[in-house]
Amino acid sequence: MNKKTVAGICGICPGGCGVNVLLVDGVVEKITPIKGHPIGVVCVRGTHSKEIIYSRDRLKHPLLRVGKKGEGSFKQITWDEAIEHIVQAFQKTKDKYGAQAVMSYFGRGSFESNILDIFGTPDPTSQGVTGFLYPFGSPNGTGVSSICAVSYNLLAPLPTIGTPMHALYPDFENSNLIVIWGTNPTTDSPPDKVKKILSAKKQGAKVIVIDQMRSAMAKLADEWIGIRSGTDGALALSLLHVIINEGRYDKDFVREWTKGFEELRAYVQHFPPEQVEKITRVPSYTIVRLARSISGTQGASLLMYTGLEYSNCGVQSIRAALSLWAITGNLDTPGGLVFRPRSPTKFPRIRLEPPQGVKPIGADKYPYFCEVLKSAQFMEAPRAILDGDPYPVRALLVFGASLLTSLPNPDLWKECFKKLDFMVVYDRFMTADAMYADIILPATTNYENVGYHRHPDGYCQLRQRIIEPIEETRSGYTFLATLAKGLGYGDLFPSTDEERLRFTFGSGPVSLEKLKQNPEGIPFDAGRREYQKYEKGLLRRDGEKGFNTPSRKVELLSSVLEKYGYDGLPVYIEPKEGPLGNPELYKKYPLVFNSGARLQSAFRSQHLNIPGLLKIQPKPQVLIHPTDAMQRGINNGDKVWVESPRGRVSFWAKVTEDVMTGQVEVNVGGGSPIHPVEWREANTNYLTDYENRDPISGFPVYKALLCDVKKQE
């Protein structure tokens, strides 16, 4: 127990432990902690205080809610009782409303990506999308992919080059120019690209970082190009403007392997560098120089991740960057952006098919997203939960996720949680979501799990269990397999972790016995690396030459997006809430708001309750330029308010030239009851906008809003 109090709703100790607390003017002065307390949220007995004591302790037992939702009142039950409650609640919901009224949300909290080899969709490509509920009859297996990664990984590259981004890699070893756009490899999970980039730089490759802030990677690069958040698409189109108008593109490739070049040529005329400088804040001479560098360098590689996703044209901005690499001859060429070889070896998977006849939630507004992912778009869940539109959702499984610390407008999601008939949370800690759950199940860490990792370069390693599961914690796979059995379709899946490993490695290229004998891992045949695979029939499943798009070409003008009613060209949309998009609002909120950059000490809201990691950054920060800070009378370390049109949240100022003038970077992740008070009161999502989204993906615009920062008196 931590000897501090956190403002919140009083929780009731289910064990009647009678914890001794001395209150002086509402502040806890003395605590006698109770060993083995099942929750770590206890009632201050004999008072009417609305204070709770927060705990960093892990959940170790299944819990059943005995009080009101959000109150934190639970009692300990057995796993068998918990599974029975869930099965009965899901079946009751199905009988009354239909199976589609049960929804799941899978997050990154499990970090068990190979669960999807068993509970995946027909073509699983991103964690957070699962087919676990398909056999139950629900198409609404959704998750973190509703707000993360798939714009970059799927929705932009598939209609453009016909391949997910995870099937490509920057050929750093042969690069002469490396452009890192909107991502910071030093905080990747894992940060495995940093060493390769620095090695290439040592060998003579020039490294350029395009980012709204001077990240750790930008400090290691040869050049940092600062940009206004949300305008990356305009920059890419201006680079295309220079390259096309100066004739610096690969004419043979464009003629033979692209569709829509003339339409793109006409469109980019709206983006001359002088005009785009006013949009992006990137000097026109820098735009021209960068365009000539990319087009004039043999072997220019591109590294992106999720940074470009969170604007009003996130999908199209990524498409514009891919179009740039394609027409300059840097796609599947030495040193460029290269397609991975198709591995001749296959590992067994269970392919679950979505139920027919009922569309997932969000399919009416985001049809391309729902069709590609075979899942719901969870951002549309509130209208189904609160209004029954297009049909009711009444039960929710939250698996390793924290919705209240990751989605805009937490109060809206609290309203949804209260409206649900049933909610179950599987997690390691008492998250903010768990306070509203009917059943909470204690999750293991990977130290307590068995599993495996397959690297796309042809390497497989068994992950051994280091310690036995603590008390009554269970692995995510064990939980899902047990629940599937209770719901009547457990026979579809291996029932234990050992059976799962036997299934995965029973007929694949690597045997389980060899993996156990070689804890360092075993290589397998990932296919022969070669370039220009589109000319050799190595990209399409039918063996024909070309790209895996309808035209067999790089579709600068996408027929797939046009089919779904979107612009086929990689069009630019000015941020709706920005200096140019909303000048009147900008007068009141004169700083461009950006959030989401990862910390070295935390992964979103995870780890902010770990004492050793908290020492690295004890308080949530807003990064602000010295010029903007001085104008507001703010000094480094001052407690400040960050205010947006939605509300205000408390942070501590970090005055730094690592951000551009007129922009701020706001830490994300705060808002959980297990966090210390400084982080618990710093939920960035009270500042973000639930309604403001990318029209193709439905992703919230986390990185292109408006705000102001004011010193707290």
SULHUKA-V580123 format. One record per backbone hydrogen bond with DSSP energy under -0.5 kcal/mol. NH is the residue of the N-H (numbers start at 0). CO is the residue of the C=O. E is the energy in kcal/mol with one decimal. If there is no record, write none. Layout:
nh=NH co=CO e=E
nh=NH co=CO e=E
//
This chain:
nh=1 co=53 e=-1.4
nh=3 co=1 e=-2.3
nh=5 co=51 e=-2.0
nh=7 co=49 e=-1.6
nh=10 co=41 e=-0.5
nh=12 co=10 e=-0.5
nh=13 co=11 e=-0.5
nh=15 co=12 e=-1.2
nh=19 co=31 e=-0.6
nh=20 co=18 e=-0.6
nh=21 co=29 e=-1.8
nh=22 co=20 e=-0.6
nh=23 co=26 e=-2.4
nh=26 co=23 e=-1.5
nh=28 co=21 e=-3.1
nh=29 co=21 e=-0.9
nh=31 co=19 e=-1.8
nh=32 co=30 e=-0.7
nh=34 co=32 e=-0.6
nh=36 co=33 e=-1.5
nh=44 co=42 e=-1.3
nh=46 co=43 e=-1.1
nh=51 co=5 e=-1.6
nh=58 co=427 e=-3.0
nh=62 co=439 e=-2.5
nh=63 co=74 e=-2.8
nh=64 co=437 e=-2.5
nh=65 co=72 e=-2.7
nh=66 co=72 e=-1.3
nh=69 co=434 e=-2.3
nh=70 co=67 e=-2.0
nh=71 co=434 e=-0.8
nh=73 co=11 e=-0.6
nh=73 co=71 e=-0.7
nh=74 co=63 e=-2.4
nh=76 co=61 e=-2.2
nh=81 co=77 e=-2.2
nh=82 co=78 e=-2.9
nh=83 co=79 e=-2.1
nh=84 co=80 e=-2.3
nh=85 co=81 e=-2.3
nh=86 co=82 e=-2.9
nh=87 co=83 e=-2.4
nh=88 co=84 e=-2.3
nh=89 co=85 e=-2.9
nh=90 co=86 e=-2.5
nh=91 co=87 e=-2.4
nh=92 co=88 e=-2.2
nh=93 co=89 e=-2.4
nh=94 co=90 e=-2.6
nh=95 co=91 e=-1.8
nh=96 co=92 e=-3.1
nh=97 co=92 e=-0.8
nh=97 co=93 e=-1.4
nh=100 co=97 e=-2.0
nh=101 co=98 e=-2.0
nh=102 co=394 e=-2.4
nh=103 co=139 e=-2.1
nh=104 co=396 e=-2.9
nh=105 co=127 e=-0.6
nh=105 co=141 e=-1.9
nh=106 co=398 e=-2.8
nh=108 co=399 e=-2.8
nh=109 co=106 e=-0.7
nh=112 co=110 e=-0.7
nh=114 co=111 e=-1.9
nh=115 co=112 e=-1.5
nh=116 co=113 e=-1.2
nh=117 co=114 e=-1.7
nh=118 co=114 e=-2.7
nh=119 co=115 e=-0.7
nh=123 co=120 e=-0.9
nh=128 co=125 e=-1.2
nh=129 co=127 e=-0.5
nh=130 co=118 e=-2.7
nh=131 co=118 e=-0.6
nh=133 co=130 e=-1.7
nh=134 co=130 e=-0.6
nh=136 co=132 e=-1.1
nh=136 co=133 e=-1.2
nh=137 co=132 e=-2.2
nh=140 co=138 e=-0.9
nh=141 co=103 e=-2.2
nh=141 co=139 e=-1.0
nh=143 co=105 e=-2.7
nh=145 co=142 e=-2.6
nh=146 co=143 e=-2.0
nh=147 co=143 e=-0.9
nh=149 co=147 e=-1.7
nh=152 co=148 e=-3.1
nh=153 co=149 e=-2.6
nh=154 co=149 e=-2.6
nh=155 co=150 e=-1.8
nh=157 co=153 e=-2.4
nh=159 co=156 e=-0.9
nh=160 co=156 e=-3.2
nh=161 co=156 e=-1.5
nh=161 co=157 e=-0.7
nh=162 co=156 e=-0.6
nh=164 co=152 e=-1.9
nh=166 co=163 e=-1.5
nh=167 co=164 e=-2.0
nh=168 co=337 e=-2.5
nh=170 co=335 e=-2.9
nh=171 co=169 e=-2.4
nh=173 co=170 e=-1.4
nh=174 co=171 e=-1.5
nh=175 co=298 e=-3.1
nh=176 co=298 e=-1.7
nh=177 co=205 e=-3.1
nh=178 co=176 e=-0.5
nh=178 co=300 e=-2.6
nh=179 co=177 e=-0.6
nh=179 co=207 e=-3.0
nh=180 co=178 e=-0.7
nh=180 co=302 e=-2.8
nh=181 co=179 e=-0.6
nh=181 co=209 e=-3.1
nh=186 co=183 e=-2.2
nh=187 co=184 e=-1.3
nh=189 co=187 e=-0.5
nh=191 co=189 e=-1.5
nh=193 co=190 e=-0.8
nh=195 co=191 e=-0.5
nh=196 co=192 e=-2.5
nh=197 co=193 e=-2.6
nh=198 co=194 e=-2.1
nh=199 co=195 e=-2.3
nh=200 co=196 e=-2.4
nh=201 co=197 e=-2.1
nh=202 co=198 e=-1.4
nh=203 co=200 e=-1.4
nh=204 co=199 e=-2.5
nh=205 co=175 e=-2.4
nh=207 co=177 e=-2.8
nh=207 co=205 e=-0.5
nh=208 co=222 e=-2.8
nh=209 co=179 e=-2.7
nh=210 co=208 e=-0.6
nh=210 co=224 e=-1.8
nh=213 co=657 e=-4.1
nh=214 co=212 e=-1.6
nh=218 co=214 e=-1.8
nh=219 co=215 e=-0.7
nh=219 co=216 e=-0.7
nh=220 co=216 e=-0.8
nh=220 co=217 e=-0.6
nh=221 co=206 e=-2.0
nh=222 co=206 e=-1.4
nh=224 co=208 e=-3.3
nh=225 co=223 e=-0.7
nh=226 co=210 e=-0.8
nh=227 co=279 e=-2.5
nh=230 co=227 e=-1.7
nh=234 co=230 e=-1.6
nh=235 co=231 e=-2.5
nh=236 co=232 e=-2.2
nh=237 co=233 e=-2.0
nh=238 co=234 e=-2.3
nh=239 co=235 e=-2.1
nh=240 co=236 e=-2.1
nh=241 co=237 e=-2.2
nh=242 co=238 e=-2.4
nh=243 co=239 e=-3.0
nh=244 co=240 e=-2.4
nh=245 co=241 e=-2.0
nh=246 co=243 e=-1.2
nh=247 co=242 e=-2.9
nh=249 co=326 e=-3.6
nh=250 co=248 e=-1.2
nh=253 co=249 e=-2.6
nh=254 co=250 e=-2.2
nh=255 co=251 e=-2.3
nh=256 co=252 e=-3.2
nh=257 co=253 e=-1.0
nh=258 co=553 e=-2.5
nh=263 co=259 e=-2.2
nh=264 co=260 e=-2.9
nh=265 co=261 e=-2.1
nh=266 co=262 e=-2.0
nh=267 co=263 e=-2.5
nh=268 co=264 e=-0.5
nh=268 co=265 e=-0.7
nh=269 co=266 e=-1.8
nh=270 co=267 e=-2.0
nh=274 co=271 e=-0.8
nh=275 co=271 e=-2.4
nh=276 co=272 e=-2.1
nh=277 co=273 e=-0.7
nh=277 co=274 e=-0.6
nh=278 co=274 e=-0.8
nh=279 co=275 e=-3.3
nh=280 co=276 e=-2.1
nh=282 co=280 e=-0.6
nh=286 co=282 e=-1.9
nh=287 co=283 e=-2.3
nh=288 co=284 e=-2.3
nh=289 co=285 e=-2.8
nh=290 co=286 e=-2.5
nh=291 co=287 e=-2.2
nh=292 co=288 e=-1.9
nh=293 co=289 e=-2.6
nh=294 co=290 e=-2.3
nh=295 co=291 e=-1.7
nh=296 co=292 e=-0.9
nh=297 co=295 e=-0.5
nh=298 co=296 e=-0.9
nh=300 co=176 e=-3.0
nh=300 co=298 e=-0.6
nh=302 co=178 e=-2.8
nh=304 co=180 e=-0.5
nh=306 co=181 e=-0.6
nh=308 co=305 e=-1.4
nh=309 co=305 e=-0.5
nh=310 co=308 e=-1.2
nh=313 co=310 e=-1.2
nh=316 co=312 e=-2.5
nh=317 co=313 e=-1.8
nh=318 co=314 e=-1.9
nh=319 co=315 e=-2.2
nh=320 co=316 e=-1.8
nh=321 co=317 e=-2.2
nh=322 co=318 e=-2.6
nh=323 co=319 e=-2.0
nh=324 co=320 e=-1.9
nh=325 co=321 e=-2.1
nh=326 co=322 e=-2.4
nh=327 co=323 e=-1.0
nh=328 co=325 e=-1.4
nh=329 co=324 e=-2.1
nh=331 co=329 e=-0.6
nh=331 co=336 e=-3.6
nh=335 co=332 e=-2.5
nh=336 co=329 e=-2.9
nh=337 co=168 e=-2.7
nh=337 co=335 e=-0.7
nh=339 co=166 e=-3.6
nh=342 co=340 e=-0.6
nh=344 co=524 e=-0.8
nh=347 co=503 e=-0.7
nh=349 co=116 e=-2.5
nh=350 co=348 e=-0.6
nh=351 co=119 e=-0.6
nh=351 co=349 e=-0.8
nh=362 co=359 e=-1.9
nh=364 co=361 e=-0.7
nh=365 co=361 e=-3.2
nh=368 co=695 e=-0.6
nh=369 co=365 e=-2.2
nh=370 co=366 e=-2.1
nh=371 co=367 e=-2.5
nh=372 co=368 e=-2.5
nh=373 co=369 e=-1.2
nh=374 co=369 e=-0.8
nh=376 co=360 e=-2.4
nh=377 co=375 e=-0.8
nh=379 co=376 e=-2.4
nh=380 co=377 e=-2.1
nh=382 co=379 e=-0.6
nh=383 co=379 e=-0.9
nh=383 co=380 e=-0.7
nh=384 co=380 e=-2.6
nh=385 co=381 e=-3.2
nh=386 co=381 e=-0.5
nh=386 co=382 e=-1.2
nh=387 co=383 e=-0.7
nh=388 co=382 e=-2.1
nh=392 co=383 e=-1.0
nh=393 co=100 e=-2.3
nh=394 co=100 e=-2.0
nh=395 co=421 e=-1.7
nh=396 co=102 e=-2.3
nh=397 co=395 e=-0.5
nh=397 co=423 e=-2.9
nh=398 co=104 e=-3.1
nh=398 co=396 e=-0.6
nh=399 co=397 e=-0.6
nh=399 co=425 e=-2.8
nh=404 co=401 e=-0.8
nh=405 co=402 e=-1.2
nh=406 co=402 e=-2.1
nh=408 co=684 e=-2.3
nh=411 co=408 e=-1.1
nh=412 co=408 e=-1.2
nh=413 co=409 e=-2.3
nh=414 co=410 e=-2.0
nh=415 co=411 e=-1.8
nh=416 co=412 e=-2.6
nh=417 co=413 e=-2.2
nh=418 co=414 e=-1.5
nh=419 co=415 e=-1.7
nh=420 co=393 e=-1.8
nh=421 co=393 e=-1.6
nh=423 co=395 e=-2.4
nh=424 co=438 e=-2.5
nh=425 co=397 e=-2.6
nh=426 co=424 e=-0.6
nh=426 co=440 e=-2.2
nh=430 co=428 e=-1.8
nh=434 co=430 e=-1.0
nh=435 co=432 e=-2.2
nh=436 co=433 e=-1.5
nh=437 co=422 e=-3.1
nh=438 co=422 e=-1.5
nh=439 co=62 e=-2.2
nh=440 co=424 e=-2.9
nh=442 co=426 e=-2.4
nh=443 co=473 e=-1.2
nh=447 co=444 e=-1.5
nh=450 co=462 e=-2.0
nh=452 co=460 e=-2.4
nh=454 co=452 e=-0.5
nh=454 co=458 e=-3.4
nh=457 co=454 e=-2.2
nh=458 co=454 e=-1.3
nh=459 co=521 e=-2.4
nh=460 co=452 e=-2.3
nh=462 co=450 e=-3.1
nh=463 co=461 e=-0.8
nh=465 co=446 e=-2.5
nh=466 co=446 e=-2.0
nh=471 co=59 e=-1.7
nh=472 co=469 e=-2.4
nh=473 co=441 e=-2.0
nh=478 co=474 e=-2.3
nh=479 co=475 e=-2.4
nh=480 co=476 e=-2.8
nh=481 co=477 e=-2.3
nh=482 co=478 e=-2.6
nh=483 co=479 e=-2.8
nh=484 co=480 e=-1.8
nh=485 co=481 e=-2.0
nh=486 co=482 e=-2.0
nh=487 co=483 e=-0.5
nh=487 co=484 e=-1.0
nh=488 co=483 e=-2.5
nh=489 co=483 e=-0.7
nh=491 co=488 e=-1.5
nh=492 co=489 e=-1.6
nh=499 co=495 e=-2.1
nh=500 co=496 e=-2.2
nh=501 co=497 e=-2.3
nh=502 co=498 e=-2.3
nh=503 co=499 e=-2.5
nh=504 co=500 e=-2.4
nh=505 co=501 e=-0.7
nh=506 co=502 e=-0.5
nh=514 co=510 e=-1.8
nh=515 co=511 e=-2.3
nh=516 co=512 e=-1.7
nh=517 co=513 e=-1.2
nh=520 co=517 e=-2.4
nh=521 co=459 e=-3.0
nh=523 co=457 e=-1.4
nh=525 co=523 e=-0.7
nh=531 co=331 e=-2.6
nh=534 co=531 e=-1.5
nh=535 co=532 e=-1.5
nh=537 co=532 e=-2.1
nh=539 co=543 e=-0.6
nh=542 co=539 e=-1.3
nh=545 co=533 e=-3.2
nh=546 co=551 e=-1.9
nh=547 co=160 e=-0.7
nh=548 co=546 e=-1.6
nh=551 co=548 e=-1.2
nh=553 co=256 e=-3.1
nh=554 co=159 e=-2.4
nh=554 co=552 e=-0.6
nh=555 co=258 e=-1.4
nh=555 co=553 e=-1.3
nh=556 co=258 e=-1.7
nh=557 co=555 e=-0.6
nh=557 co=567 e=-2.7
nh=561 co=557 e=-1.5
nh=562 co=558 e=-1.8
nh=563 co=559 e=-1.1
nh=564 co=561 e=-1.5
nh=565 co=560 e=-2.7
nh=570 co=568 e=-2.4
nh=577 co=575 e=-0.8
nh=581 co=577 e=-2.5
nh=585 co=581 e=-2.0
nh=586 co=582 e=-1.0
nh=587 co=583 e=-0.7
nh=587 co=584 e=-0.8
nh=588 co=584 e=-2.4
nh=590 co=706 e=-2.3
nh=591 co=661 e=-3.0
nh=592 co=704 e=-2.2
nh=593 co=663 e=-1.1
nh=594 co=701 e=-0.9
nh=595 co=665 e=-0.9
nh=602 co=605 e=-1.4
nh=603 co=601 e=-0.5
nh=605 co=602 e=-2.3
nh=607 co=604 e=-0.8
nh=609 co=606 e=-1.5
nh=610 co=608 e=-0.7
nh=613 co=609 e=-2.5
nh=614 co=610 e=-1.2
nh=615 co=612 e=-1.3
nh=616 co=612 e=-0.8
nh=621 co=651 e=-1.9
nh=622 co=664 e=-3.2
nh=623 co=621 e=-0.5
nh=623 co=653 e=-2.3
nh=624 co=662 e=-0.6
nh=628 co=624 e=-2.5
nh=629 co=625 e=-2.7
nh=630 co=626 e=-1.8
nh=631 co=627 e=-0.8
nh=631 co=628 e=-0.8
nh=632 co=629 e=-1.3
nh=633 co=628 e=-2.9
nh=636 co=652 e=-3.0
nh=637 co=634 e=-2.2
nh=639 co=650 e=-3.0
nh=640 co=709 e=-3.5
nh=641 co=648 e=-2.8
nh=642 co=640 e=-0.6
nh=642 co=707 e=-3.1
nh=643 co=646 e=-3.0
nh=646 co=643 e=-1.0
nh=648 co=641 e=-2.1
nh=649 co=680 e=-0.7
nh=650 co=639 e=-2.5
nh=651 co=619 e=-1.9
nh=652 co=637 e=-3.1
nh=653 co=621 e=-2.5
nh=654 co=652 e=-0.6
nh=655 co=623 e=-2.3
nh=655 co=653 e=-0.6
nh=658 co=655 e=-0.8
nh=659 co=211 e=-0.8
nh=662 co=659 e=-1.5
nh=663 co=591 e=-2.5
nh=664 co=622 e=-1.5
nh=665 co=593 e=-2.9
nh=666 co=620 e=-2.5
nh=669 co=681 e=-0.7
nh=670 co=678 e=-0.6
nh=674 co=671 e=-1.6
nh=675 co=607 e=-0.6
nh=678 co=675 e=-0.7
nh=679 co=675 e=-2.9
nh=680 co=676 e=-1.8
nh=681 co=678 e=-1.8
nh=683 co=681 e=-1.0
nh=685 co=682 e=-1.8
nh=686 co=683 e=-2.4
nh=687 co=683 e=-0.7
nh=689 co=687 e=-0.5
nh=692 co=690 e=-0.7
nh=693 co=698 e=-2.2
nh=694 co=311 e=-0.7
nh=697 co=693 e=-2.0
nh=700 co=691 e=-2.1
nh=701 co=699 e=-1.5
nh=702 co=309 e=-1.7
nh=704 co=592 e=-1.7
nh=706 co=590 e=-2.5
nh=707 co=642 e=-2.1
nh=709 co=640 e=-2.6
nh=711 co=638 e=-2.5
//
